[in-house]
Amino acid sequence: QNNCRSHLTCNTDTHWIPYTVRCGHCDLPYSVIGKLETMAADLFYIGRIAGVPLGVVSDRHLHQSSGGETSDLARQYFQQLDKEVIGRLYKAYWGDFKMFGYAMDM
């Protein structure tokens, strides 16, 4: 078992470090936090508040996955884990869940 106390003190692959640990979200006055799931609407909104007309952007062209819908894939992978592991993952990424408005039930 890994006894690391923090993602910052472990040799954790940067792809697995919670975003709230590495993004400096407390140091920057964000006006908008965009998500891939709502990227077209987010880009339109950002353009509007910045005074830059971006027109209509299609979600279809922003993110394409060869493996299917992300939420379906996540559900499929999580079904392979026991509840204790899911609970530990949720605890480790709680800040990200909260920051981006995700729920554990996905």
C-alpha positions in Angstrom: 0.0 0.0 0.0 1.2 3.5 -0.9 1.7 5.6 2.3 2.0 9.0 0.5 0.3 11.8 2.4 -0.1 14.2 -0.5 -0.2 14.2 -4.3 2.5 16.8 -4.2 4.9 14.6 -2.2 4.3 11.4 -4.2 5.6 10.4 -7.6 2.1 10.7 -9.0 1.7 10.9 -12.8 0.5 14.5 -13.5 -2.6 13.2 -15.3 -3.8 11.7 -12.0 -3.2 14.7 -9.7 -6.5 16.4 -8.8 -7.0 19.6 -10.7 -7.6 21.6 -7.6 -4.1 20.7 -6.4 -2.3 21.9 -9.5 -4.3 24.6 -11.1 -3.9 27.4 -8.6 -7.6 28.1 -8.6 -7.4 30.0 -5.3 -4.7 32.3 -6.7 -6.5 33.4 -9.8 -9.8 35.3 -10.0 -11.6 33.1 -12.5 -14.7 34.5 -14.2 -15.6 31.3 -15.9 -14.7 27.6 -15.5 -15.5 25.8 -18.7 -16.1 22.0 -19.1 -15.8 19.8 -22.1 -19.4 18.6 -21.7 -20.7 22.2 -22.1 -17.9 23.6 -24.2 -20.0 25.1 -27.0 -22.2 27.0 -24.6 -19.2 28.0 -22.5 -17.3 29.4 -25.5 -20.4 31.3 -26.6 -20.7 32.8 -23.1 -17.0 33.6 -22.8 -17.1 35.3 -26.2 -20.2 37.3 -25.1 -18.6 38.6 -21.9 -15.3 39.3 -23.7 -17.1 41.2 -26.4 -15.8 38.8 -29.1 -18.5 37.2 -31.2 -17.6 33.6 -31.6 -20.8 32.5 -33.4 -22.3 29.1 -32.9 -19.8 26.3 -32.1 -20.9 22.7 -32.5 -20.1 20.3 -29.7 -19.6 17.7 -32.3 -16.4 19.3 -33.6 -14.9 20.2 -30.2 -14.4 16.7 -28.7 -14.7 13.4 -30.5 -14.1 10.1 -28.7 -13.6 6.9 -30.5 -14.9 5.0 -27.5 -18.4 6.4 -27.1 -19.9 8.9 -24.7 -17.7 9.8 -21.8 -20.4 9.4 -19.2 -21.2 5.9 -20.5 -17.6 4.9 -20.5 -17.1 6.2 -16.9 -20.2 4.3 -15.7 -18.9 1.2 -17.4 -15.5 1.5 -15.7 -16.9 2.4 -12.3 -19.2 -0.6 -12.4 -16.0 -2.7 -12.3 -14.9 -1.2 -8.9 -16.1 -2.0 -5.5 -17.8 0.7 -3.4 -14.8 1.1 -1.1 -12.5 2.0 -4.0 -15.1 4.4 -5.4 -15.4 6.1 -2.0 -11.6 6.5 -1.8 -11.5 7.9 -5.4 -14.3 10.4 -4.5 -12.5 11.4 -1.4 -9.2 12.0 -3.3 -11.0 14.0 -6.0 -13.7 15.7 -3.8 -12.3 19.2 -4.6 -12.6 18.5 -8.3 -16.1 17.2 -8.0 -17.1 20.3 -6.1 -15.2 22.8 -8.3 -16.7 21.4 -11.6 -20.2 20.7 -10.2 -20.1 16.9 -10.6 -22.0 14.4 -8.5 -20.8 11.0 -7.4 -23.7 9.3 -9.2 -22.5 10.7 -12.6 
